Amino acid sequence: MARFRLLWEEAPETCRAVVDRMPDSGECVHAAYSGTVVGILFDPTVNPATENATSIVLPGDLLFTHYEARSRHGHPDPLSEIYWPYDRYARPTIPGQFVPTIASVFASFDGTPEEWKEFADRSRATRSTGGVMIDVSFS
């Protein structure tokens, strides 16, 4: 389990859009293009305005990105995702374009260094073990 603190001041629309659709569950998978990033696909109709935006992400950030239909080569459908970098070698990248995508940072890790290490290690393991089912909720 990992706890994240929602950044209501910095990303209110994203926080509201995500919280309104909780709880959710899905397969947590390792990124194919973005380095040390793991995430879960989210309802593709969710598309809040980009806010607290960056292309430079840090371990401990919880991110949201939406892609419109046909905006990524080889991916005709819209997609929304929640994801997090677990190590410093993360660069959210648009598939087929290999340019940085803009992520909304809407939460940050809220646990101990030991809890972060366990969470990062489990995230890293998805690279070799494949996706794992996770439940996402906010209290």
PyRosetta script that sets phi, psi and omega in degrees:
from pyrosetta import init, pose_from_sequence

init()
pose = pose_from_sequence("MARFRLLWEEAPETCRAVVDRMPDSGECVHAAYSGTVVGILFDPTVNPATENATSIVLPGDLLFTHYEARSRHGHPDPLSEIYWPYDRYARPTIPGQFVPTIASVFASFDGTPEEWKEFADRSRATRSTGGVMIDVSFS")
pose.set_psi(1, 142.4)
pose.set_omega(1, 176.3)
pose.set_phi(2, -130.6)
pose.set_psi(2, 141.9)
pose.set_omega(2, 177.5)
pose.set_phi(3, -109.0)
pose.set_psi(3, 134.4)
pose.set_omega(3, 175.6)
pose.set_phi(4, -124.6)
pose.set_psi(4, 142.3)
pose.set_omega(4, 176.3)
pose.set_phi(5, -94.0)
pose.set_psi(5, 122.3)
pose.set_omega(5, 178.4)
pose.set_phi(6, -68.3)
pose.set_psi(6, 140.2)
pose.set_omega(6, -178.6)
pose.set_phi(7, -99.9)
pose.set_psi(7, 72.0)
pose.set_omega(7, -175.5)
pose.set_phi(8, -60.4)
pose.set_psi(8, -36.7)
pose.set_omega(8, -179.3)
pose.set_phi(9, -69.3)
pose.set_psi(9, -40.1)
pose.set_omega(9, -174.4)
pose.set_phi(10, -86.3)
pose.set_psi(10, -29.2)
pose.set_omega(10, -174.9)
pose.set_phi(11, -143.0)
pose.set_psi(11, 60.3)
pose.set_omega(11, -174.2)
pose.set_phi(12, -63.6)
pose.set_psi(12, -39.7)
pose.set_omega(12, -179.2)
pose.set_phi(13, -67.6)
pose.set_psi(13, -40.7)
pose.set_omega(13, 179.0)
pose.set_phi(14, -67.3)
pose.set_psi(14, -45.4)
pose.set_omega(14, 178.1)
pose.set_phi(15, -57.0)
pose.set_psi(15, -47.6)
pose.set_omega(15, -178.4)
pose.set_phi(16, -63.3)
pose.set_psi(16, -45.5)
pose.set_omega(16, -178.5)
pose.set_phi(17, -61.3)
pose.set_psi(17, -40.4)
pose.set_omega(17, -179.0)
pose.set_phi(18, -74.2)
pose.set_psi(18, -48.1)
pose.set_omega(18, -177.5)
pose.set_phi(19, -62.0)
pose.set_psi(19, -36.8)
pose.set_omega(19, -179.2)
pose.set_phi(20, -63.4)
pose.set_psi(20, -19.4)
pose.set_omega(20, -177.8)
pose.set_phi(21, -108.8)
pose.set_psi(21, 16.3)
pose.set_omega(21, 179.5)
pose.set_phi(22, -92.8)
pose.set_psi(22, 156.3)
pose.set_omega(22, -4.0)
pose.set_phi(23, -77.1)
pose.set_psi(23, 163.1)
pose.set_omega(23, 179.5)
pose.set_phi(24, -141.7)
pose.set_psi(24, 161.8)
pose.set_omega(24, 175.1)
pose.set_phi(25, -148.5)
pose.set_psi(25, 159.2)
pose.set_omega(25, 179.2)
pose.set_phi(26, 176.6)
pose.set_psi(26, -178.8)
pose.set_omega(26, -179.8)
pose.set_phi(27, -82.8)
pose.set_psi(27, 125.5)
pose.set_omega(27, 176.2)
pose.set_phi(28, -87.8)
pose.set_psi(28, 121.5)
pose.set_omega(28, -175.5)
pose.set_phi(29, -127.2)
pose.set_psi(29, 156.5)
pose.set_omega(29, 177.4)
pose.set_phi(30, -81.1)
pose.set_psi(30, 141.7)
pose.set_omega(30, 178.6)
pose.set_phi(31, -64.2)
pose.set_psi(31, 146.9)
pose.set_omega(31, 177.9)
pose.set_phi(32, -91.9)
pose.set_psi(32, -29.9)
pose.set_omega(32, -171.6)
pose.set_phi(33, -116.4)
pose.set_psi(33, -15.5)
pose.set_omega(33, -165.2)
pose.set_phi(34, -106.8)
pose.set_psi(34, 10.8)
pose.set_omega(34, 177.3)
pose.set_phi(35, 84.4)
pose.set_psi(35, -138.5)
pose.set_omega(35, -172.8)
pose.set_phi(36, -82.6)
pose.set_psi(36, 68.6)
pose.set_omega(36, -176.4)
pose.set_phi(37, -132.7)
pose.set_psi(37, 139.0)
pose.set_omega(37, 176.1)
pose.set_phi(38, -129.7)
pose.set_psi(38, 146.9)
pose.set_omega(38, -180.0)
pose.set_phi(39, -162.1)
pose.set_psi(39, -176.7)
pose.set_omega(39, -179.9)
pose.set_phi(40, -132.9)
pose.set_psi(40, 137.3)
pose.set_omega(40, 175.7)
pose.set_phi(41, -71.5)
pose.set_psi(41, 146.4)
pose.set_omega(41, -174.7)
pose.set_phi(42, -125.6)
pose.set_psi(42, 166.3)
pose.set_omega(42, 179.3)
pose.set_phi(43, -48.9)
pose.set_psi(43, 115.6)
pose.set_omega(43, -175.0)
pose.set_phi(44, -70.7)
pose.set_psi(44, -7.5)
pose.set_omega(44, 174.7)
pose.set_phi(45, -82.7)
pose.set_psi(45, -10.5)
pose.set_omega(45, 178.4)
pose.set_phi(46, -81.5)
pose.set_psi(46, 120.1)
pose.set_omega(46, -177.1)
pose.set_phi(47, -149.8)
pose.set_psi(47, 68.7)
pose.set_omega(47, 177.3)
pose.set_phi(48, -68.8)
pose.set_psi(48, 160.5)
pose.set_omega(48, 176.5)
pose.set_phi(49, -58.2)
pose.set_psi(49, 144.9)
pose.set_omega(49, 176.3)
pose.set_phi(50, -66.5)
pose.set_psi(50, 130.9)
pose.set_omega(50, -179.1)
pose.set_phi(51, -150.9)
pose.set_psi(51, 155.6)
pose.set_omega(51, -174.7)
pose.set_phi(52, 48.2)
pose.set_psi(52, 47.0)
pose.set_omega(52, -167.1)
pose.set_phi(53, -86.7)
pose.set_psi(53, 144.9)
pose.set_omega(53, 176.9)
pose.set_phi(54, -157.5)
pose.set_psi(54, 158.2)
pose.set_omega(54, 168.3)
pose.set_phi(55, -112.2)
pose.set_psi(55, 2.6)
pose.set_omega(55, 177.6)
pose.set_phi(56, -111.9)
pose.set_psi(56, 100.7)
pose.set_omega(56, -174.3)
pose.set_phi(57, -104.1)
pose.set_psi(57, 157.0)
pose.set_omega(57, -177.6)
pose.set_phi(58, -126.7)
pose.set_psi(58, 150.0)
pose.set_omega(58, 172.2)
pose.set_phi(59, -54.5)
pose.set_psi(59, 134.5)
pose.set_omega(59, -177.2)
pose.set_phi(60, 102.3)
pose.set_psi(60, -16.1)
pose.set_omega(60, 174.2)
pose.set_phi(61, -75.3)
pose.set_psi(61, 142.6)
pose.set_omega(61, 169.5)
pose.set_phi(62, -112.5)
pose.set_psi(62, 124.6)
pose.set_omega(62, -166.5)
pose.set_phi(63, -119.0)
pose.set_psi(63, 154.3)
pose.set_omega(63, 174.5)
pose.set_phi(64, -132.4)
pose.set_psi(64, 133.3)
pose.set_omega(64, 174.1)
pose.set_phi(65, -139.0)
pose.set_psi(65, 142.1)
pose.set_omega(65, 174.7)
pose.set_phi(66, -121.5)
pose.set_psi(66, 138.2)
pose.set_omega(66, 174.2)
pose.set_phi(67, -117.6)
pose.set_psi(67, 130.9)
pose.set_omega(67, 175.6)
pose.set_phi(68, -70.7)
pose.set_psi(68, 159.0)
pose.set_omega(68, 176.8)
pose.set_phi(69, -57.1)
pose.set_psi(69, 140.1)
pose.set_omega(69, 176.4)
pose.set_phi(70, 62.0)
pose.set_psi(70, 17.3)
pose.set_omega(70, 179.1)
pose.set_phi(71, -89.8)
pose.set_psi(71, -9.2)
pose.set_omega(71, -178.5)
pose.set_phi(72, -126.2)
pose.set_psi(72, 130.1)
pose.set_omega(72, -179.5)
pose.set_phi(73, -55.8)
pose.set_psi(73, 129.7)
pose.set_omega(73, 178.0)
pose.set_phi(74, 79.3)
pose.set_psi(74, 3.2)
pose.set_omega(74, -178.5)
pose.set_phi(75, -130.6)
pose.set_psi(75, 88.4)
pose.set_omega(75, -173.5)
pose.set_phi(76, -75.2)
pose.set_psi(76, -18.7)
pose.set_omega(76, -174.5)
pose.set_phi(77, -94.8)
pose.set_psi(77, 156.5)
pose.set_omega(77, 173.4)
pose.set_phi(78, -68.4)
pose.set_psi(78, 157.5)
pose.set_omega(78, -179.3)
pose.set_phi(79, -149.8)
pose.set_psi(79, 136.2)
pose.set_omega(79, 169.8)
pose.set_phi(80, -122.0)
pose.set_psi(80, 143.9)
pose.set_omega(80, -178.6)
pose.set_phi(81, -145.3)
pose.set_psi(81, 148.2)
pose.set_omega(81, 170.1)
pose.set_phi(82, -110.9)
pose.set_psi(82, 131.6)
pose.set_omega(82, -176.5)
pose.set_phi(83, -153.4)
pose.set_psi(83, 166.8)
pose.set_omega(83, -177.7)
pose.set_phi(84, -147.7)
pose.set_psi(84, 139.3)
pose.set_omega(84, 171.5)
pose.set_phi(85, -80.7)
pose.set_psi(85, 137.0)
pose.set_omega(85, 179.1)
pose.set_phi(86, -107.3)
pose.set_psi(86, -3.6)
pose.set_omega(86, 179.9)
pose.set_phi(87, -151.2)
pose.set_psi(87, 173.9)
pose.set_omega(87, -174.2)
pose.set_phi(88, -73.7)
pose.set_psi(88, -13.1)
pose.set_omega(88, -174.0)
pose.set_phi(89, -94.5)
pose.set_psi(89, 53.9)
pose.set_omega(89, -177.3)
pose.set_phi(90, -118.9)
pose.set_psi(90, 133.8)
pose.set_omega(90, 176.3)
pose.set_phi(91, -149.2)
pose.set_psi(91, 93.2)
pose.set_omega(91, -179.8)
pose.set_phi(92, -52.5)
pose.set_psi(92, 124.4)
pose.set_omega(92, -170.9)
pose.set_phi(93, -129.0)
pose.set_psi(93, 138.7)
pose.set_omega(93, 179.0)
pose.set_phi(94, -77.0)
pose.set_psi(94, 121.4)
pose.set_omega(94, 179.2)
pose.set_phi(95, -56.8)
pose.set_psi(95, 137.9)
pose.set_omega(95, 177.1)
pose.set_phi(96, 82.2)
pose.set_psi(96, -13.6)
pose.set_omega(96, 179.7)
pose.set_phi(97, -115.5)
pose.set_psi(97, -25.5)
pose.set_omega(97, -179.7)
pose.set_phi(98, 51.7)
pose.set_psi(98, 40.8)
pose.set_omega(98, 171.1)
pose.set_phi(99, -120.2)
pose.set_psi(99, 154.3)
pose.set_omega(99, -179.0)
pose.set_phi(100, -61.1)
pose.set_psi(100, 142.6)
pose.set_omega(100, 169.9)
pose.set_phi(101, -97.8)
pose.set_psi(101, 161.6)
pose.set_omega(101, 179.4)
pose.set_phi(102, -96.9)
pose.set_psi(102, 127.1)
pose.set_omega(102, -179.6)
pose.set_phi(103, -110.7)
pose.set_psi(103, 141.5)
pose.set_omega(103, 170.7)
pose.set_phi(104, -89.3)
pose.set_psi(104, 119.6)
pose.set_omega(104, 176.0)
pose.set_phi(105, -85.5)
pose.set_psi(105, 111.7)
pose.set_omega(105, -175.1)
pose.set_phi(106, -117.1)
pose.set_psi(106, -3.0)
pose.set_omega(106, 176.6)
pose.set_phi(107, -159.1)
pose.set_psi(107, 163.3)
pose.set_omega(107, 176.5)
pose.set_phi(108, -137.3)
pose.set_psi(108, 150.4)
pose.set_omega(108, -177.5)
pose.set_phi(109, -56.5)
pose.set_psi(109, 137.3)
pose.set_omega(109, -176.2)
pose.set_phi(110, -131.5)
pose.set_psi(110, 66.0)
pose.set_omega(110, -179.9)
pose.set_phi(111, -148.4)
pose.set_psi(111, -173.6)
pose.set_omega(111, -179.2)
pose.set_phi(112, -81.0)
pose.set_psi(112, 163.1)
pose.set_omega(112, 174.6)
pose.set_phi(113, -58.1)
pose.set_psi(113, -35.9)
pose.set_omega(113, 178.0)
pose.set_phi(114, -65.9)
pose.set_psi(114, -42.2)
pose.set_omega(114, 177.8)
pose.set_phi(115, -64.4)
pose.set_psi(115, -38.9)
pose.set_omega(115, 177.1)
pose.set_phi(116, -62.9)
pose.set_psi(116, -44.4)
pose.set_omega(116, -179.4)
pose.set_phi(117, -58.6)
pose.set_psi(117, -44.8)
pose.set_omega(117, 179.4)
pose.set_phi(118, -62.8)
pose.set_psi(118, -43.9)
pose.set_omega(118, -179.8)
pose.set_phi(119, -65.3)
pose.set_psi(119, -44.8)
pose.set_omega(119, 179.1)
pose.set_phi(120, -63.6)
pose.set_psi(120, -41.2)
pose.set_omega(120, 178.7)
pose.set_phi(121, -63.3)
pose.set_psi(121, -41.6)
pose.set_omega(121, 178.5)
pose.set_phi(122, -67.0)
pose.set_psi(122, -37.6)
pose.set_omega(122, 177.4)
pose.set_phi(123, -65.0)
pose.set_psi(123, -46.4)
pose.set_omega(123, 179.6)
pose.set_phi(124, -58.6)
pose.set_psi(124, -37.2)
pose.set_omega(124, -176.8)
pose.set_phi(125, -64.1)
pose.set_psi(125, -23.7)
pose.set_omega(125, -179.5)
pose.set_phi(126, -62.9)
pose.set_psi(126, -22.2)
pose.set_omega(126, 178.3)
pose.set_phi(127, -61.7)
pose.set_psi(127, -36.4)
pose.set_omega(127, -178.4)
pose.set_phi(128, -104.1)
pose.set_psi(128, -27.2)
pose.set_omega(128, -176.5)
pose.set_phi(129, -94.9)
pose.set_psi(129, -13.4)
pose.set_omega(129, -175.8)
pose.set_phi(130, 89.3)
pose.set_psi(130, -178.5)
pose.set_omega(130, -175.6)
pose.set_phi(131, -68.0)
pose.set_psi(131, 154.0)
pose.set_omega(131, 175.0)
pose.set_phi(132, -128.2)
pose.set_psi(132, 148.4)
pose.set_omega(132, 177.6)
pose.set_phi(133, -76.7)
pose.set_psi(133, 135.1)
pose.set_omega(133, 176.8)
pose.set_phi(134, -132.4)
pose.set_psi(134, 155.9)
pose.set_omega(134, 172.7)
pose.set_phi(135, -108.6)
pose.set_psi(135, 136.3)
pose.set_omega(135, -179.8)
pose.set_phi(136, -117.4)
pose.set_psi(136, 125.6)
pose.set_omega(136, 176.4)
pose.set_phi(137, -151.1)
pose.set_psi(137, 160.1)
pose.set_omega(137, 177.6)
pose.set_phi(138, -127.0)
pose.set_psi(138, 138.0)
pose.set_omega(138, 178.9)
pose.set_phi(139, -109.7)
pose.dump_pdb("model.pdb")
